[in-house]
Amino acid sequence: MRLRYTDRFRRAYSELEERDAELTKKALRLLAEDLRHPSLRVKKMQGTDRIWEARASRSLRVTFEIQEDCVLLRNVGAHDAALKNP
């Protein structure tokens, strides 16, 4: 599936530490190949109709929307910060 990036995602990604950026890149490759890859643990965020979350690591989350022909990446960051403002 094709990935698209919001400006907020790009800013948040650029602020990640090098190790977190590498983990995020790996998660994005998996997300593009298979939304159901077990390591991503993709699930719909509580209280939303269209926003999903995936794990890039134990403490790093990626939020996104599934659109017709792509995945729109919304935010990335530490668990609490990324999920507070998906």
HUGITA-V925122 format. One record per residue. N is the residue number from 1. RES is the residue in one letter. SS is DSSP state (a for helix, b for strand, c for the rest). Layout:
n/res/ss
N/RES/SS
N/RES/SS
This chain:
n/res/ss
1/M/c
2/R/b
3/L/b
4/R/b
5/Y/b
6/T/c
7/D/a
8/R/a
9/F/a
10/R/a
11/R/a
12/A/a
13/Y/a
14/S/a
15/E/c
16/L/c
17/E/c
18/E/a
19/R/a
20/D/a
21/A/a
22/E/a
23/L/a
24/T/a
25/K/a
26/K/a
27/A/a
28/L/a
29/R/a
30/L/a
31/L/a
32/A/a
33/E/a
34/D/c
35/L/c
36/R/c
37/H/c
38/P/a
39/S/a
40/L/a
41/R/c
42/V/c
43/K/b
44/K/b
45/M/c
46/Q/c
47/G/c
48/T/c
49/D/c
50/R/c
51/I/b
52/W/b
53/E/b
54/A/b
55/R/b
56/A/c
57/S/c
58/R/c
59/S/c
60/L/b
61/R/b
62/V/b
63/T/b
64/F/b
65/E/b
66/I/b
67/Q/c
68/E/c
69/D/c
70/C/b
71/V/b
72/L/b
73/L/b
74/R/b
75/N/b
76/V/b
77/G/b
78/A/b
79/H/a
80/D/a
81/A/a
82/A/a
83/L/a
84/K/a
85/N/c
86/P/c
